[in-house]
Amino acid sequence: MNAYFTAAVTGLAAGSAYALLGVCAVFTYRLVAVVNFVGAAIGATGAFAFAMLAEEGLPLWLSALGGVIIGAAVSVAVGAIMTRWFADSPASTKAAVAVALLVGLVAVGLRITGGQHPHDFPALIGGSAFRLAGVEVTKASVATLLLALAFTLAANLFLNRSHTGLQLRALSERPVAAELIGIPVHMLSLWVWAVGGAATAFALILIAPQRAPNFLTLSLLVVPALAAALISFFRNFWSTLFGGVAMGMMEGLATVIPGLGEYRTAVPLVVILVVLLWSQRGARWDDAR
Amino acid sequence: MWSKTALLLAAGLGTAMSGPAFAAGPTCPDGPIKLGAISTITGPVDFSEVPKAAKAMYDAVNAAGGINGCKIDYEIADDKADPQVAAQAARDFIDNKKVVALTGGASLLECAVNAPTYKRAGVSSVHGLGVDPVCFNSPNIAPVNVGPYTLTTAMGLFASNTLKTKNLCAMFIIFGGTQEAYKASIARWEQLAGQKAKLVDLTVPTSGDYTPFLIKARDEGCDAVISNASEPGVVAWVKTADAQTITGVNWLFLSPGYTVEVAKTLADSKQRIYVGTEWEPYTEQNSAANKDWITAMNAAKRPLTAFSQGGYLSAEAMLDVIKSIDGPVTRNSINKALASMKPVSYPLAGSPYVFGPGATHAPMQATKVMRLAKGTWTVETKDWVVVPTK
């Protein structure tokens, strides 16, 4: 039993990362109605910019600021493509464009960052926060989790309580109507992309030091993140947060359960399937068809 | 400038050109001797340095007048780590360009894709860097490198014989069809060392957080862990071990971890990190064994990397084989020369290179182990760690 608890705790680092990236994905979806496949790749751009600036000898916090700004800038560029040419397109088209942008960004990113050669990602927040069941829970993991929590709280408050939040919700649900009643659709969308990009870049700056420092692997963190977001159908920040953490812990558990280890990377798929089946539980055959 | 380069390289090629076999020598009635290499250049990895080093060697030979007056026409194809592209490249080399042999190739998947084609067409390959298991299990391919599977056994022997570890664990990332080959390499170590592996975990993901695996290794009581993580994977692995304050475990990695970038990135780590090399450690630039290779690469302005050692060695072996031929250099005469060749010792490698008539070839069975300390690789085993044949 204790071994299982230990194994679950080992998945906390991954889980907090999924949670934060998942929350960022929900944020983008709820405000600009794009399933952001390119999110983690945008974050990876910022994280690599951070590492490269730090390699140039810049102080860590300044490098992190640089990374966050570059992440935001790349995100705005992606957002500009989305809002200029695909604002009125159906969700499936936007998702396809996001996947295409992911492939493009990864190809360019791998070239610029030197492919398989690792960059040195300094730990912005180093060391262990506490020890739980024989596992060091790092300060970076705790910070990632706290950031996800803060983002969840802030996003909820902002969307439900502020005037701009209301405008943004209108923008995501009825972009044309929103534009007609005078909401500055284009500018607001770009701000959403900027905030989402900055948050993801900061998330990856925290996560990257203990991951394989490779542009592709960091970009593919988007898969578990989107699985976490799907738990609430890209609607609810809290379920995404808890879902992300639970998924990481399930992956940790799978490592020590004989016969399951080979399939641990399939955890997001299982989560997606279960959510889809659960969401259809009340539907009769005719409705579901 | 070019003639100076050529002279230097030709000098580096050594005495073989003036040996007795050269007296009768190879001929080329149909024009230049056509050789090819299929390598992964674009895609997830870039192995281009291997065939480029081989090309530098052939260029130098050509600039010095060729072998017995025969020039070498050496071409490199990129397989993009795509099986279809690799297959197409092999057909193009064999059917259209009529190459007599392949040399200096380094690919993630080319052996697995093209071995049957080579067998059918009767073409042999002296690979610069064999990666997939078929490279070491085909009658037509004999790489000049040790490869990840023999290297796993060798690192196991280093752990049990030199480090005197009692609880060796193996944690592998399984790509494609490599599972059986890794299992066999651990079984081979168990047989040679007379020990059982404490833990064999073949479920490590290529990417992701390694914390669960490191904690598992620690809790199982492993005192040495062999991992086949790639370069960024090694960095993540060791940084996670540091974050988990794991002590007393020897981390044994294979040759992909042996780079200057890894050393720099892990300069602050207190973990015990070892890697097995494919050839004479390339970072030991004062080593006598590296002298000819360094001279040749400097003359051709090619970087001094482990990859360029592979290309250099494969070209050296192929040139020696061609020089041993009396008469026209064709696929048949090269195959005959390869099958009947005597083992040749090269300073860069711990085992003599031989192709021979066997159904499979893995001539290279020796490694030197490097240890990472304070950002620098140092030689841990002055002598080669050789995997015994039985």
Interface residues (C-beta under 8 A of the other chain):
Chain A: A3 T6 A7 T10 G11 A13 A14 A17 L110 G115 Q116 H117 P118 H119 D120 S128 G134 V135 E136 T138 P209 Q210 R211 A212 P213 N214 L216 T217 L220 G248 E251 G252 T255 V256 G261 E262 R264 T265
Chain B: P44 V45 D46 D201 L202 T203 P205 T206 S207 G208 D209 Y210 T211 P212 F213 I215 K216 D219 A229 S230 E231 P232 G233 V235 A236 K239 T240 A243 Q244 T245 T259 E261 V262 K264 T265
